[in-house]
Amino acid sequence: MVAIALGVASSVLWGLADYLGGLKSRAYPVPVVLALMYFASLLVMLVFVAARGSGLPAGEHVAASLAAGLVGIAGLASFYRGLAIGTMSIVAPIAATGVALPVLVGL
C-alpha cells in the first residue's frame, strides 16, 4: 500500500512541477525557473540522503548521475521554453511522447 501511495504522490508532484514550471517560465526567464526548481529538489534529496544513513555512492555512479542530470536540464529547459512560447495543449502531449523511448529500449 505504501508503494501505491508513493507512486501516486510522485506522479502528482511531477505533474505539478511540470505545470508550474511551464507557467512560471512565461513570467520569468527559463534559467531562473530551472535554477529554483533544481535548488528545491536538491534540498528535498539531501533530506532523503541524510535519512538513508549510508555513505556517498561510488565515483562512477556520481559521474553517470551528473551526465544524466545535465541532459535532463537541457531537456527540461527545452520543454519550459516550448511551454513559454507555445500553446500548452500542444507542447505537453508532444513532450509526453518522450517516455516512449525508454519503454521501447526496455522492450
Gaussian input, Z-matrix of N, CA and C with variables (Angstrom, degrees):
# hf/3-21g

backbone

0 1
 N
 C     1     B1
 C     2     B2     1     A1
 N     3     B3     2     A2     1     D1
 C     4     B4     3     A3     2     D2
 C     5     B5     4     A4     3     D3
 N     6     B6     5     A5     4     D4
 C     7     B7     6     A6     5     D5
 C     8     B8     7     A7     6     D6
 N     9     B9     8     A8     7     D7
 C    10    B10     9     A9     8     D8
 C    11    B11    10    A10     9     D9
 N    12    B12    11    A11    10    D10
 C    13    B13    12    A12    11    D11
 C    14    B14    13    A13    12    D12
 N    15    B15    14    A14    13    D13
 C    16    B16    15    A15    14    D14
 C    17    B17    16    A16    15    D15
 N    18    B18    17    A17    16    D16
 C    19    B19    18    A18    17    D17
 C    20    B20    19    A19    18    D18
 N    21    B21    20    A20    19    D19
 C    22    B22    21    A21    20    D20
 C    23    B23    22    A22    21    D21
 N    24    B24    23    A23    22    D22
 C    25    B25    24    A24    23    D23
 C    26    B26    25    A25    24    D24
 N    27    B27    26    A26    25    D25
 C    28    B28    27    A27    26    D26
 C    29    B29    28    A28    27    D27
 N    30    B30    29    A29    28    D28
 C    31    B31    30    A30    29    D29
 C    32    B32    31    A31    30    D30
 N    33    B33    32    A32    31    D31
 C    34    B34    33    A33    32    D32
 C    35    B35    34    A34    33    D33
 N    36    B36    35    A35    34    D34
 C    37    B37    36    A36    35    D35
 C    38    B38    37    A37    36    D36
 N    39    B39    38    A38    37    D37
 C    40    B40    39    A39    38    D38
 C    41    B41    40    A40    39    D39
 N    42    B42    41    A41    40    D40
 C    43    B43    42    A42    41    D41
 C    44    B44    43    A43    42    D42
 N    45    B45    44    A44    43    D43
 C    46    B46    45    A45    44    D44
 C    47    B47    46    A46    45    D45
 N    48    B48    47    A47    46    D46
 C    49    B49    48    A48    47    D47
 C    50    B50    49    A49    48    D48
 N    51    B51    50    A50    49    D49
 C    52    B52    51    A51    50    D50
 C    53    B53    52    A52    51    D51
 N    54    B54    53    A53    52    D52
 C    55    B55    54    A54    53    D53
 C    56    B56    55    A55    54    D54
 N    57    B57    56    A56    55    D55
 C    58    B58    57    A57    56    D56
 C    59    B59    58    A58    57    D57
 N    60    B60    59    A59    58    D58
 C    61    B61    60    A60    59    D59
 C    62    B62    61    A61    60    D60
 N    63    B63    62    A62    61    D61
 C    64    B64    63    A63    62    D62
 C    65    B65    64    A64    63    D63
 N    66    B66    65    A65    64    D64
 C    67    B67    66    A66    65    D65
 C    68    B68    67    A67    66    D66
 N    69    B69    68    A68    67    D67
 C    70    B70    69    A69    68    D68
 C    71    B71    70    A70    69    D69
 N    72    B72    71    A71    70    D70
 C    73    B73    72    A72    71    D71
 C    74    B74    73    A73    72    D72
 N    75    B75    74    A74    73    D73
 C    76    B76    75    A75    74    D74
 C    77    B77    76    A76    75    D75
 N    78    B78    77    A77    76    D76
 C    79    B79    78    A78    77    D77
 C    80    B80    79    A79    78    D78
 N    81    B81    80    A80    79    D79
 C    82    B82    81    A81    80    D80
 C    83    B83    82    A82    81    D81
 N    84    B84    83    A83    82    D82
 C    85    B85    84    A84    83    D83
 C    86    B86    85    A85    84    D84
 N    87    B87    86    A86    85    D85
 C    88    B88    87    A87    86    D86
 C    89    B89    88    A88    87    D87
 N    90    B90    89    A89    88    D88
 C    91    B91    90    A90    89    D89
 C    92    B92    91    A91    90    D90
 N    93    B93    92    A92    91    D91
 C    94    B94    93    A93    92    D92
 C    95    B95    94    A94    93    D93
 N    96    B96    95    A95    94    D94
 C    97    B97    96    A96    95    D95
 C    98    B98    97    A97    96    D96
 N    99    B99    98    A98    97    D97
 C   100   B100    99    A99    98    D98
 C   101   B101   100   A100    99    D99
 N   102   B102   101   A101   100   D100
 C   103   B103   102   A102   101   D101
 C   104   B104   103   A103   102   D102
 N   105   B105   104   A104   103   D103
 C   106   B106   105   A105   104   D104
 C   107   B107   106   A106   105   D105
 N   108   B108   107   A107   106   D106
 C   109   B109   108   A108   107   D107
 C   110   B110   109   A109   108   D108
 N   111   B111   110   A110   109   D109
 C   112   B112   111   A111   110   D110
 C   113   B113   112   A112   111   D111
 N   114   B114   113   A113   112   D112
 C   115   B115   114   A114   113   D113
 C   116   B116   115   A115   114   D114
 N   117   B117   116   A116   115   D115
 C   118   B118   117   A117   116   D116
 C   119   B119   118   A118   117   D117
 N   120   B120   119   A119   118   D118
 C   121   B121   120   A120   119   D119
 C   122   B122   121   A121   120   D120
 N   123   B123   122   A122   121   D121
 C   124   B124   123   A123   122   D122
 C   125   B125   124   A124   123   D123
 N   126   B126   125   A125   124   D124
 C   127   B127   126   A126   125   D125
 C   128   B128   127   A127   126   D126
 N   129   B129   128   A128   127   D127
 C   130   B130   129   A129   128   D128
 C   131   B131   130   A130   129   D129
 N   132   B132   131   A131   130   D130
 C   133   B133   132   A132   131   D131
 C   134   B134   133   A133   132   D132
 N   135   B135   134   A134   133   D133
 C   136   B136   135   A135   134   D134
 C   137   B137   136   A136   135   D135
 N   138   B138   137   A137   136   D136
 C   139   B139   138   A138   137   D137
 C   140   B140   139   A139   138   D138
 N   141   B141   140   A140   139   D139
 C   142   B142   141   A141   140   D140
 C   143   B143   142   A142   141   D141
 N   144   B144   143   A143   142   D142
 C   145   B145   144   A144   143   D143
 C   146   B146   145   A145   144   D144
 N   147   B147   146   A146   145   D145
 C   148   B148   147   A147   146   D146
 C   149   B149   148   A148   147   D147
 N   150   B150   149   A149   148   D148
 C   151   B151   150   A150   149   D149
 C   152   B152   151   A151   150   D150
 N   153   B153   152   A152   151   D151
 C   154   B154   153   A153   152   D152
 C   155   B155   154   A154   153   D153
 N   156   B156   155   A155   154   D154
 C   157   B157   156   A156   155   D155
 C   158   B158   157   A157   156   D156
 N   159   B159   158   A158   157   D157
 C   160   B160   159   A159   158   D158
 C   161   B161   160   A160   159   D159
 N   162   B162   161   A161   160   D160
 C   163   B163   162   A162   161   D161
 C   164   B164   163   A163   162   D162
 N   165   B165   164   A164   163   D163
 C   166   B166   165   A165   164   D164
 C   167   B167   166   A166   165   D165
 N   168   B168   167   A167   166   D166
 C   169   B169   168   A168   167   D167
 C   170   B170   169   A169   168   D168
 N   171   B171   170   A170   169   D169
 C   172   B172   171   A171   170   D170
 C   173   B173   172   A172   171   D171
 N   174   B174   173   A173   172   D172
 C   175   B175   174   A174   173   D173
 C   176   B176   175   A175   174   D174
 N   177   B177   176   A176   175   D175
 C   178   B178   177   A177   176   D176
 C   179   B179   178   A178   177   D177
 N   180   B180   179   A179   178   D178
 C   181   B181   180   A180   179   D179
 C   182   B182   181   A181   180   D180
 N   183   B183   182   A182   181   D181
 C   184   B184   183   A183   182   D182
 C   185   B185   184   A184   183   D183
 N   186   B186   185   A185   184   D184
 C   187   B187   186   A186   185   D185
 C   188   B188   187   A187   186   D186
 N   189   B189   188   A188   187   D187
 C   190   B190   189   A189   188   D188
 C   191   B191   190   A190   189   D189
 N   192   B192   191   A191   190   D190
 C   193   B193   192   A192   191   D191
 C   194   B194   193   A193   192   D192
 N   195   B195   194   A194   193   D193
 C   196   B196   195   A195   194   D194
 C   197   B197   196   A196   195   D195
 N   198   B198   197   A197   196   D196
 C   199   B199   198   A198   197   D197
 C   200   B200   199   A199   198   D198
 N   201   B201   200   A200   199   D199
 C   202   B202   201   A201   200   D200
 C   203   B203   202   A202   201   D201
 N   204   B204   203   A203   202   D202
 C   205   B205   204   A204   203   D203
 C   206   B206   205   A205   204   D204
 N   207   B207   206   A206   205   D205
 C   208   B208   207   A207   206   D206
 C   209   B209   208   A208   207   D207
 N   210   B210   209   A209   208   D208
 C   211   B211   210   A210   209   D209
 C   212   B212   211   A211   210   D210
 N   213   B213   212   A212   211   D211
 C   214   B214   213   A213   212   D212
 C   215   B215   214   A214   213   D213
 N   216   B216   215   A215   214   D214
 C   217   B217   216   A216   215   D215
 C   218   B218   217   A217   216   D216
 N   219   B219   218   A218   217   D217
 C   220   B220   219   A219   218   D218
 C   221   B221   220   A220   219   D219
 N   222   B222   221   A221   220   D220
 C   223   B223   222   A222   221   D221
 C   224   B224   223   A223   222   D222
 N   225   B225   224   A224   223   D223
 C   226   B226   225   A225   224   D224
 C   227   B227   226   A226   225   D225
 N   228   B228   227   A227   226   D226
 C   229   B229   228   A228   227   D227
 C   230   B230   229   A229   228   D228
 N   231   B231   230   A230   229   D229
 C   232   B232   231   A231   230   D230
 C   233   B233   232   A232   231   D231
 N   234   B234   233   A233   232   D232
 C   235   B235   234   A234   233   D233
 C   236   B236   235   A235   234   D234
 N   237   B237   236   A236   235   D235
 C   238   B238   237   A237   236   D236
 C   239   B239   238   A238   237   D237
 N   240   B240   239   A239   238   D238
 C   241   B241   240   A240   239   D239
 C   242   B242   241   A241   240   D240
 N   243   B243   242   A242   241   D241
 C   244   B244   243   A243   242   D242
 C   245   B245   244   A244   243   D243
 N   246   B246   245   A245   244   D244
 C   247   B247   246   A246   245   D245
 C   248   B248   247   A247   246   D246
 N   249   B249   248   A248   247   D247
 C   250   B250   249   A249   248   D248
 C   251   B251   250   A250   249   D249
 N   252   B252   251   A251   250   D250
 C   253   B253   252   A252   251   D251
 C   254   B254   253   A253   252   D252
 N   255   B255   254   A254   253   D253
 C   256   B256   255   A255   254   D254
 C   257   B257   256   A256   255   D255
 N   258   B258   257   A257   256   D256
 C   259   B259   258   A258   257   D257
 C   260   B260   259   A259   258   D258
 N   261   B261   260   A260   259   D259
 C   262   B262   261   A261   260   D260
 C   263   B263   262   A262   261   D261
 N   264   B264   263   A263   262   D262
 C   265   B265   264   A264   263   D263
 C   266   B266   265   A265   264   D264
 N   267   B267   266   A266   265   D265
 C   268   B268   267   A267   266   D266
 C   269   B269   268   A268   267   D267
 N   270   B270   269   A269   268   D268
 C   271   B271   270   A270   269   D269
 C   272   B272   271   A271   270   D270
 N   273   B273   272   A272   271   D271
 C   274   B274   273   A273   272   D272
 C   275   B275   274   A274   273   D273
 N   276   B276   275   A275   274   D274
 C   277   B277   276   A276   275   D275
 C   278   B278   277   A277   276   D276
 N   279   B279   278   A278   277   D277
 C   280   B280   279   A279   278   D278
 C   281   B281   280   A280   279   D279
 N   282   B282   281   A281   280   D280
 C   283   B283   282   A282   281   D281
 C   284   B284   283   A283   282   D282
 N   285   B285   284   A284   283   D283
 C   286   B286   285   A285   284   D284
 C   287   B287   286   A286   285   D285
 N   288   B288   287   A287   286   D286
 C   289   B289   288   A288   287   D287
 C   290   B290   289   A289   288   D288
 N   291   B291   290   A290   289   D289
 C   292   B292   291   A291   290   D290
 C   293   B293   292   A292   291   D291
 N   294   B294   293   A293   292   D292
 C   295   B295   294   A294   293   D293
 C   296   B296   295   A295   294   D294
 N   297   B297   296   A296   295   D295
 C   298   B298   297   A297   296   D296
 C   299   B299   298   A298   297   D297
 N   300   B300   299   A299   298   D298
 C   301   B301   300   A300   299   D299
 C   302   B302   301   A301   300   D300
 N   303   B303   302   A302   301   D301
 C   304   B304   303   A303   302   D302
 C   305   B305   304   A304   303   D303
 N   306   B306   305   A305   304   D304
 C   307   B307   306   A306   305   D305
 C   308   B308   307   A307   306   D306
 N   309   B309   308   A308   307   D307
 C   310   B310   309   A309   308   D308
 C   311   B311   310   A310   309   D309
 N   312   B312   311   A311   310   D310
 C   313   B313   312   A312   311   D311
 C   314   B314   313   A313   312   D312
 N   315   B315   314   A314   313   D313
 C   316   B316   315   A315   314   D314
 C   317   B317   316   A316   315   D315
 N   318   B318   317   A317   316   D316
 C   319   B319   318   A318   317   D317
 C   320   B320   319   A319   318   D318

   B1=1.4448
   B2=1.5285
   B3=1.3540
   B4=1.4604
   B5=1.5249
   B6=1.3268
   B7=1.4653
   B8=1.5286
   B9=1.3151
   B10=1.4671
   B11=1.5201
   B12=1.3202
   B13=1.4670
   B14=1.5206
   B15=1.3231
   B16=1.4632
   B17=1.5296
   B18=1.3139
   B19=1.4657
   B20=1.5135
   B21=1.3249
   B22=1.4696
   B23=1.5237
   B24=1.3313
   B25=1.4621
   B26=1.5232
   B27=1.3185
   B28=1.4666
   B29=1.5256
   B30=1.3119
   B31=1.4645
   B32=1.5227
   B33=1.3187
   B34=1.4699
   B35=1.5235
   B36=1.3207
   B37=1.4602
   B38=1.5227
   B39=1.3194
   B40=1.4539
   B41=1.5346
   B42=1.3121
   B43=1.4595
   B44=1.5138
   B45=1.3257
   B46=1.4563
   B47=1.5214
   B48=1.3252
   B49=1.4660
   B50=1.5250
   B51=1.3323
   B52=1.4628
   B53=1.5238
   B54=1.3241
   B55=1.4604
   B56=1.5241
   B57=1.3280
   B58=1.4656
   B59=1.5236
   B60=1.3327
   B61=1.4616
   B62=1.5174
   B63=1.3225
   B64=1.4656
   B65=1.5171
   B66=1.3086
   B67=1.4659
   B68=1.5260
   B69=1.3161
   B70=1.4634
   B71=1.5259
   B72=1.3406
   B73=1.4604
   B74=1.5216
   B75=1.3172
   B76=1.4690
   B77=1.5203
   B78=1.3425
   B79=1.4599
   B80=1.5241
   B81=1.3350
   B82=1.4666
   B83=1.5233
   B84=1.3352
   B85=1.4725
   B86=1.5277
   B87=1.3141
   B88=1.4605
   B89=1.5319
   B90=1.3482
   B91=1.4710
   B92=1.5300
   B93=1.3254
   B94=1.4659
   B95=1.5251
   B96=1.3138
   B97=1.4662
   B98=1.5270
   B99=1.3354
   B100=1.4677
   B101=1.5243
   B102=1.3333
   B103=1.4672
   B104=1.5218
   B105=1.3104
   B106=1.4650
   B107=1.5243
   B108=1.3217
   B109=1.4568
   B110=1.5309
   B111=1.3266
   B112=1.4579
   B113=1.5241
   B114=1.3262
   B115=1.4539
   B116=1.5338
   B117=1.3244
   B118=1.4601
   B119=1.5319
   B120=1.3332
   B121=1.4647
   B122=1.5274
   B123=1.3369
   B124=1.4632
   B125=1.5239
   B126=1.3203
   B127=1.4640
   B128=1.5313
   B129=1.3244
   B130=1.4685
   B131=1.5317
   B132=1.3284
   B133=1.4640
   B134=1.5271
   B135=1.3308
   B136=1.4643
   B137=1.5266
   B138=1.3179
   B139=1.4628
   B140=1.5333
   B141=1.3472
   B142=1.4590
   B143=1.5259
   B144=1.3286
   B145=1.4676
   B146=1.5252
   B147=1.3273
   B148=1.4614
   B149=1.5304
   B150=1.3183
   B151=1.4649
   B152=1.5265
   B153=1.3218
   B154=1.4631
   B155=1.5188
   B156=1.3264
   B157=1.4427
   B158=1.5115
   B159=1.3181
   B160=1.4627
   B161=1.5300
   B162=1.3122
   B163=1.4571
   B164=1.5239
   B165=1.3176
   B166=1.4620
   B167=1.5220
   B168=1.3363
   B169=1.4648
   B170=1.5350
   B171=1.3164
   B172=1.4614
   B173=1.5277
   B174=1.3245
   B175=1.4614
   B176=1.5219
   B177=1.3331
   B178=1.4646
   B179=1.5306
   B180=1.3060
   B181=1.4641
   B182=1.5267
   B183=1.3241
   B184=1.4663
   B185=1.5188
   B186=1.3435
   B187=1.4636
   B188=1.5219
   B189=1.3264
   B190=1.4674
   B191=1.5260
   B192=1.3210
   B193=1.4645
   B194=1.5229
   B195=1.3264
   B196=1.4656
   B197=1.5234
   B198=1.3212
   B199=1.4671
   B200=1.5244
   B201=1.3195
   B202=1.4669
   B203=1.5219
   B204=1.3209
   B205=1.4599
   B206=1.5086
   B207=1.3334
   B208=1.4701
   B209=1.5244
   B210=1.3297
   B211=1.4677
   B212=1.5274
   B213=1.3278
   B214=1.4702
   B215=1.5180
   B216=1.3380
   B217=1.4629
   B218=1.5218
   B219=1.3264
   B220=1.4660
   B221=1.5339
   B222=1.3208
   B223=1.4632
   B224=1.5151
   B225=1.3212
   B226=1.4597
   B227=1.5279
   B228=1.3263
   B229=1.4665
   B230=1.5248
   B231=1.3211
   B232=1.4661
   B233=1.5209
   B234=1.3205
   B235=1.4663
   B236=1.5270
   B237=1.3293
   B238=1.4655
   B239=1.5230
   B240=1.3186
   B241=1.4653
   B242=1.5308
   B243=1.3297
   B244=1.4598
   B245=1.5185
   B246=1.3381
   B247=1.4618
   B248=1.5175
   B249=1.3394
   B250=1.4556
   B251=1.5236
   B252=1.3325
   B253=1.4619
   B254=1.5244
   B255=1.3203
   B256=1.4564
   B257=1.5162
   B258=1.3034
   B259=1.4544
   B260=1.5200
   B261=1.3258
   B262=1.4618
   B263=1.5218
   B264=1.3243
   B265=1.4644
   B266=1.5340
   B267=1.3197
   B268=1.4620
   B269=1.5246
   B270=1.3257
   B271=1.4634
   B272=1.5277
   B273=1.3229
   B274=1.4657
   B275=1.5334
   B276=1.3387
   B277=1.4738
   B278=1.5292
   B279=1.3384
   B280=1.4720
   B281=1.5231
   B282=1.3283
   B283=1.4629
   B284=1.5247
   B285=1.3059
   B286=1.4689
   B287=1.5183
   B288=1.3235
   B289=1.4626
   B290=1.5231
   B291=1.3345
   B292=1.4657
   B293=1.5131
   B294=1.3077
   B295=1.4683
   B296=1.5126
   B297=1.3101
   B298=1.4570
   B299=1.5275
   B300=1.3320
   B301=1.4657
   B302=1.5259
   B303=1.3466
   B304=1.4661
   B305=1.5316
   B306=1.3180
   B307=1.4670
   B308=1.5193
   B309=1.3309
   B310=1.4692
   B311=1.5239
   B312=1.3260
   B313=1.4642
   B314=1.5244
   B315=1.3309
   B316=1.4569
   B317=1.5108
   B318=1.3249
   B319=1.4715
   B320=1.5072
   A1=111.15
   A2=115.65
   A3=119.76
   A4=110.11
   A5=117.06
   A6=120.68
   A7=111.10
   A8=116.19
   A9=119.76
   A10=110.30
   A11=117.46
   A12=120.84
   A13=111.02
   A14=117.42
   A15=120.11
   A16=111.49
   A17=116.84
   A18=120.74
   A19=112.15
   A20=116.42
   A21=120.36
   A22=110.59
   A23=117.16
   A24=120.58
   A25=110.95
   A26=116.89
   A27=121.18
   A28=110.94
   A29=117.12
   A30=120.93
   A31=111.70
   A32=116.18
   A33=120.12
   A34=110.56
   A35=117.10
   A36=120.01
   A37=111.69
   A38=118.14
   A39=121.58
   A40=109.53
   A41=117.10
   A42=120.90
   A43=111.98
   A44=116.66
   A45=120.59
   A46=110.81
   A47=117.33
   A48=120.82
   A49=111.00
   A50=117.40
   A51=119.96
   A52=111.50
   A53=116.47
   A54=120.26
   A55=111.35
   A56=116.20
   A57=119.26
   A58=112.01
   A59=117.19
   A60=120.08
   A61=111.36
   A62=116.57
   A63=120.15
   A64=112.22
   A65=116.08
   A66=120.47
   A67=111.08
   A68=116.65
   A69=120.52
   A70=112.48
   A71=117.85
   A72=119.23
   A73=111.72
   A74=117.71
   A75=120.47
   A76=111.34
   A77=116.35
   A78=120.53
   A79=112.92
   A80=117.53
   A81=122.23
   A82=109.00
   A83=117.53
   A84=119.14
   A85=111.31
   A86=116.48
   A87=122.28
   A88=111.92
   A89=120.73
   A90=118.44
   A91=113.62
   A92=117.36
   A93=120.62
   A94=109.98
   A95=117.01
   A96=121.28
   A97=110.16
   A98=117.11
   A99=120.37
   A100=111.56
   A101=116.70
   A102=120.15
   A103=110.80
   A104=117.67
   A105=120.70
   A106=111.43
   A107=116.00
   A108=119.67
   A109=111.00
   A110=116.81
   A111=119.52
   A112=111.89
   A113=117.76
   A114=120.03
   A115=110.52
   A116=116.75
   A117=120.69
   A118=110.86
   A119=116.74
   A120=118.96
   A121=111.29
   A122=117.62
   A123=120.33
   A124=110.93
   A125=116.61
   A126=119.60
   A127=111.37
   A128=116.11
   A129=119.85
   A130=110.31
   A131=116.62
   A132=119.58
   A133=111.48
   A134=118.05
   A135=120.03
   A136=111.37
   A137=116.62
   A138=120.38
   A139=110.19
   A140=116.47
   A141=119.76
   A142=111.66
   A143=117.12
   A144=120.18
   A145=109.99
   A146=117.20
   A147=120.46
   A148=110.82
   A149=117.16
   A150=120.85
   A151=111.16
   A152=116.71
   A153=120.95
   A154=111.11
   A155=117.16
   A156=121.20
   A157=117.02
   A158=119.58
   A159=119.61
   A160=109.32
   A161=116.49
   A162=121.68
   A163=113.25
   A164=113.47
   A165=120.27
   A166=110.47
   A167=117.38
   A168=119.83
   A169=110.69
   A170=115.46
   A171=121.59
   A172=110.53
   A173=115.67
   A174=121.71
   A175=114.27
   A176=117.87
   A177=119.56
   A178=111.49
   A179=116.85
   A180=120.48
   A181=109.93
   A182=116.45
   A183=120.80
   A184=109.73
   A185=117.68
   A186=121.19
   A187=111.39
   A188=117.23
   A189=120.51
   A190=110.75
   A191=116.76
   A192=120.38
   A193=111.45
   A194=116.17
   A195=119.51
   A196=111.90
   A197=116.67
   A198=120.03
   A199=110.64
   A200=116.67
   A201=120.14
   A202=111.04
   A203=116.81
   A204=120.59
   A205=112.65
   A206=117.11
   A207=120.16
   A208=111.49
   A209=116.31
   A210=119.68
   A211=110.25
   A212=116.07
   A213=120.21
   A214=112.35
   A215=116.75
   A216=120.24
   A217=110.55
   A218=117.01
   A219=120.35
   A220=110.83
   A221=116.14
   A222=119.61
   A223=112.31
   A224=116.66
   A225=120.46
   A226=111.28
   A227=116.45
   A228=119.89
   A229=110.39
   A230=116.56
   A231=120.42
   A232=111.03
   A233=116.36
   A234=120.99
   A235=110.99
   A236=116.76
   A237=120.39
   A238=111.57
   A239=116.92
   A240=119.52
   A241=109.75
   A242=116.04
   A243=119.53
   A244=111.86
   A245=116.72
   A246=119.79
   A247=111.44
   A248=117.08
   A249=120.63
   A250=111.74
   A251=117.02
   A252=118.62
   A253=113.39
   A254=117.65
   A255=120.29
   A256=112.72
   A257=114.54
   A258=121.44
   A259=109.34
   A260=116.76
   A261=121.43
   A262=111.76
   A263=117.51
   A264=120.17
   A265=112.17
   A266=117.57
   A267=120.68
   A268=110.61
   A269=116.62
   A270=120.93
   A271=111.72
   A272=118.23
   A273=121.55
   A274=112.89
   A275=120.46
   A276=118.49
   A277=113.20
   A278=116.91
   A279=119.16
   A280=109.52
   A281=116.86
   A282=120.62
   A283=111.16
   A284=117.46
   A285=121.17
   A286=112.56
   A287=117.71
   A288=119.57
   A289=111.78
   A290=117.03
   A291=121.08
   A292=113.33
   A293=118.34
   A294=119.90
   A295=112.02
   A296=117.37
   A297=120.30
   A298=111.51
   A299=117.64
   A300=120.19
   A301=112.51
   A302=120.54
   A303=117.85
   A304=113.29
   A305=116.78
   A306=119.62
   A307=109.42
   A308=117.20
   A309=120.25
   A310=111.23
   A311=117.19
   A312=120.06
   A313=109.80
   A314=116.61
   A315=120.64
   A316=113.41
   A317=115.77
   A318=119.33
   A319=110.49
   D1=-34.95
   D2=179.09
   D3=-64.59
   D4=-38.39
   D5=-179.88
   D6=-62.28
   D7=-40.66
   D8=179.22
   D9=-65.84
   D10=-43.77
   D11=179.09
   D12=-63.10
   D13=-41.69
   D14=178.19
   D15=-66.26
   D16=-38.37
   D17=177.48
   D18=-63.80
   D19=-44.52
   D20=178.52
   D21=-65.15
   D22=-44.05
   D23=179.13
   D24=-61.90
   D25=-41.43
   D26=178.31
   D27=-62.40
   D28=-44.28
   D29=179.84
   D30=-63.98
   D31=-43.36
   D32=179.92
   D33=-64.05
   D34=-45.07
   D35=-179.02
   D36=-67.94
   D37=-37.10
   D38=177.82
   D39=-63.46
   D40=-47.88
   D41=179.21
   D42=-63.08
   D43=-41.31
   D44=178.36
   D45=-63.76
   D46=-41.57
   D47=178.61
   D48=-63.55
   D49=-42.72
   D50=177.65
   D51=-62.92
   D52=-44.39
   D53=-179.28
   D54=-64.31
   D55=-50.44
   D56=-178.56
   D57=-67.49
   D58=-35.31
   D59=176.78
   D60=-62.61
   D61=-45.03
   D62=177.25
   D63=-65.08
   D64=-38.65
   D65=179.56
   D66=-66.91
   D67=-45.98
   D68=-178.86
   D69=-71.81
   D70=-24.26
   D71=178.72
   D72=-72.79
   D73=-10.91
   D74=172.42
   D75=-78.52
   D76=-27.77
   D77=-177.29
   D78=-99.69
   D79=-28.03
   D80=-176.59
   D81=-124.61
   D82=158.06
   D83=176.35
   D84=-62.42
   D85=145.59
   D86=-177.24
   D87=-56.76
   D88=-42.93
   D89=179.06
   D90=-60.39
   D91=-33.70
   D92=178.22
   D93=-67.33
   D94=-43.99
   D95=179.24
   D96=-63.32
   D97=-43.70
   D98=178.99
   D99=-63.72
   D100=-42.70
   D101=-179.29
   D102=-62.18
   D103=-44.46
   D104=179.32
   D105=-66.08
   D106=-40.42
   D107=-179.76
   D108=-65.29
   D109=-45.21
   D110=-178.87
   D111=-70.61
   D112=-32.57
   D113=176.28
   D114=-65.17
   D115=-43.54
   D116=178.76
   D117=-63.53
   D118=-42.85
   D119=179.54
   D120=-68.59
   D121=-31.90
   D122=176.31
   D123=-63.31
   D124=-41.46
   D125=178.61
   D126=-62.53
   D127=-42.90
   D128=179.25
   D129=-64.71
   D130=-43.05
   D131=-178.75
   D132=-67.20
   D133=-34.33
   D134=176.93
   D135=-62.20
   D136=-36.61
   D137=176.82
   D138=-63.50
   D139=-44.43
   D140=179.94
   D141=-66.40
   D142=-39.66
   D143=179.25
   D144=-65.77
   D145=-41.78
   D146=178.85
   D147=-64.86
   D148=-38.52
   D149=-179.86
   D150=-70.35
   D151=-27.45
   D152=-179.54
   D153=-65.59
   D154=-37.63
   D155=172.25
   D156=80.74
   D157=5.57
   D158=177.37
   D159=-106.33
   D160=172.05
   D161=-176.58
   D162=-71.43
   D163=-177.78
   D164=178.67
   D165=-69.61
   D166=151.76
   D167=177.63
   D168=-70.68
   D169=168.86
   D170=-179.99
   D171=-65.94
   D172=157.56
   D173=-175.93
   D174=-59.05
   D175=-40.06
   D176=-179.22
   D177=-68.07
   D178=-28.96
   D179=177.10
   D180=-71.42
   D181=-39.05
   D182=178.37
   D183=-65.59
   D184=-43.00
   D185=179.45
   D186=-62.19
   D187=-43.57
   D188=178.23
   D189=-64.79
   D190=-38.11
   D191=178.94
   D192=-66.18
   D193=-40.67
   D194=177.96
   D195=-64.77
   D196=-41.18
   D197=178.00
   D198=-63.39
   D199=-45.12
   D200=178.46
   D201=-63.96
   D202=-37.54
   D203=178.19
   D204=-64.04
   D205=-40.08
   D206=178.64
   D207=-65.22
   D208=-41.24
   D209=176.85
   D210=-65.92
   D211=-38.55
   D212=177.53
   D213=-63.72
   D214=-39.73
   D215=177.80
   D216=-63.58
   D217=-42.30
   D218=178.91
   D219=-62.27
   D220=-43.46
   D221=178.89
   D222=-65.30
   D223=-42.67
   D224=-179.66
   D225=-67.78
   D226=-36.76
   D227=176.69
   D228=-62.58
   D229=-41.59
   D230=177.34
   D231=-64.42
   D232=-41.71
   D233=179.03
   D234=-62.47
   D235=-48.40
   D236=-179.84
   D237=-64.41
   D238=-38.06
   D239=178.47
   D240=-65.01
   D241=-40.77
   D242=176.81
   D243=-62.31
   D244=-40.22
   D245=177.80
   D246=-68.15
   D247=-31.91
   D248=-178.07
   D249=-71.83
   D250=-34.83
   D251=-175.25
   D252=-105.98
   D253=-12.58
   D254=-176.83
   D255=-116.75
   D256=-174.35
   D257=177.69
   D258=-85.76
   D259=126.72
   D260=-175.65
   D261=-59.24
   D262=-35.73
   D263=-177.34
   D264=-70.71
   D265=-12.82
   D266=176.03
   D267=-100.70
   D268=-43.82
   D269=-175.84
   D270=-67.41
   D271=-45.13
   D272=-174.90
   D273=-61.77
   D274=-46.54
   D275=178.71
   D276=-65.19
   D277=-34.47
   D278=177.84
   D279=-65.77
   D280=-43.71
   D281=178.87
   D282=-66.02
   D283=-32.13
   D284=-178.95
   D285=-67.06
   D286=-22.19
   D287=178.30
   D288=-69.87
   D289=-12.08
   D290=178.41
   D291=-63.92
   D292=-21.65
   D293=178.47
   D294=-74.00
   D295=-11.15
   D296=179.53
   D297=-70.35
   D298=-30.33
   D299=-177.01
   D300=-62.52
   D301=-50.06
   D302=177.61
   D303=-63.24
   D304=-32.21
   D305=178.19
   D306=-66.22
   D307=-44.91
   D308=179.26
   D309=-64.50
   D310=-41.15
   D311=178.07
   D312=-64.31
   D313=-39.99
   D314=179.08
   D315=-64.69
   D316=-35.01
   D317=179.56
   D318=-73.89

